[in-house]
């Protein structure tokens, strides 16, 4: 059949499809399609990518089939040609796939971050988010070590994708951007892009509206290291997830690095298509836990140094003990102290720190532990703590040991058996010690004062 004939027939199909779809749907999913060939009742359509085939088969198949039968007759067979890679369609339909690929020159990719020039992309990385400015400790050591390995060794694809998860404010954004910055330092030619899931979604919506979905996909498939932040924002957005699925597959198959962050682990993500979650689990999943004391203290020290603040160890310890949920809150406290010191010309005192913290976060009461009690009791009575754990029966040692047992029973959730185990005693000994101290407290004012003072110090 002549070219004119095949084009005329396809135009009739487009006219029917246009009448049955809104303008946005038609422009996004059918306007980019053209006829490659039509012979022997076999119609071959040129589609921009495999994503189009999946969309047609999954969403518009019944409409397409009825339209083709109306225009071409009931014996029509539908085939696809993908401009980029060979397309495989779903089984059980009247459509199939042509085995021989047609190579086409791809259109110049469109950069959604630039309006005109494609060129070298802006990686969208914040230059202050470096490894040098990132504090680590046991609570984030694994994630940091893997991130550094990816950044310094371009051949390291063991951790692809790298999926970082953790609560808000624990340092996910800083870490994943630090990886990107290090990649650019070690591999300047690498096309690195940091983007939030919300920005990705917005760009995709704009691409659909402007009939540039293929340009959008081509651009993202050109990235060497794609860093996608807060991917949980894709929840419930099926079209965006399907688009990212194809981008993910292309990058992964071509040995490009993917780095993803979320506020929850992959298995706990709601509103995500299963096939996408399964791909999140292909590489390495690492958690950024809530900052431990060591990390909190290091963050405070580094932030104070960067801001030129002189803060005593007593104040730093107080902040680290009471602001425990996130690194972001710690940094916010230092910023507030800086404002008081510079703008209000106030001296940074413990009382000022307490006031700032009370306005910023809910002050957490430190959990009292057995070790803390032992340390405070020994400090109060000027006794070597090793003696408490030993077998000495000297009066002052035995009394201190009984006080430790009594206070541990009162101030912790430990059972008598657990307390006894820590001191190489049985639970009966602990019960006897508690009873003895209770009896003494009723008549010994000095003991009352001693225990009250120790308790107050433990409660801060």
C-alpha positions, 0 to 999 in steps of 0.5 A: 500500500502506498505511503499516502494510503497508510498515512491517511488510514492512520489519520482516521484512527487519530481522529477517532482517538482524539474524539474519545480522549481529552486533549492532554491524553491525546497529545501525550500518548498518541500524537508522538506515534507514527506509522512505520509500515502497513502491509498484508494487514500488518500495521507497524507503529513507531513509538518513542520508547518502551514506556509508550508501549506499556502505557498503550497496552495497560491503559488504552488497549481496548480503545486502540483495538476497537479503533484499528478494527473500525478503520483497518478491519477485523483482521488487523495485526498490530506491531510496534517499533521502538526508536530506542530499544526493541519493544516486547508487548504483553501476551494475549492481545492482537498486538505483537512485536517485530523482531528486527529493530529499526535504528533512528537518530535520536532527537537532542535531549531536552534538559528540564533544568535549562531552557536553551542550552543542553551542554553540561548540566548543573548537578543541583548539588549544594557545595556545603554538603561535603564529606568533610562537613559530615560527622560520622559515628557508629549510627551512620558509619556503614552508610558513610563508608559505602557512599565514599566507596561509590564516590571514589571508585567508579567501577564499584557497582556492587551498591547499585542502587544505594538506598538510604533511609531514615527519619527526618533530620538525620542527615540523608540529604547531606550524605547523598549530596556529599556522594555526588560532590565527591563523584564530580571531584574524582570523575569530572566528566561524570554527569551527576544530577541531584533532584528531589522526588517532588521536582521530578514529579513536577517536571514529568507533569510539565512534560506530559502537558507539553507533549515532551515525555520522550524528551524528559525520559531521554534526558534522565536516561543520559545521567551517569549518577542520578541522586533522587531525594525523598522518593516516598513522595512518589507514593500514589503517583502511578504514572510518575512511578512507571516513568521512573521505572523505565529510567531506572531500568535503563540506567541500571542496565547501562551501569549508571549509578542510582542513589535514592533516599526515603524516610522509610525502608523499601519494604515499608513503603506504601503506595508504590508499585511492587516492581519498583520496590523490588528494584530498590532492593537490588543493591544496598539498603542502609539506614541512618539511625537517630544520632547517638551521643557521639555524633550529636557531640561531634556535630555541635563541636563542628558547627560551633567552630564553623560559626566561630562560637566559644561554647563550654563543654558543659553546655555542649554536653547539656545540648547533646544530652537533651536534643536527641532526635535529629542533626537538624535540631542540633544545628538549629540550636547552634544557630539560635545561640549564635543569634543571641551572641551576635545580635543581642550581645549575650554571653552563651551560658547554660541558662541561655542554652536551656532557654533556647532548647526549651523553645526549639524542642521538647527537652528529653529526660536522659534515661538513667542506666545501671552504669550511670547509677554506679558511677554517681554512687561511687563518685559520691562516696569516693569509691573505685567502681571496680570494688562495687563489682568485686567481692569486698565485704568492707562496710563502706563498699557493701553499703555503696553496693546496696545503694546501687541495687536500691537505686537501680530497682527504683530508677530503671526497668531492670528486674532484681535478677538483671541487677544481681547479674550485673553485680554477680549476685542473685536476685535474693541478694538484691531484694535484701539490699533494697529492704535494708536501704528502705529501713535505713532511710526511715531513720537515717537523715544523712542517707536520705540526703545522700540518695536525694543528691545522687538522684538529682544529679542523675536526673540532670 
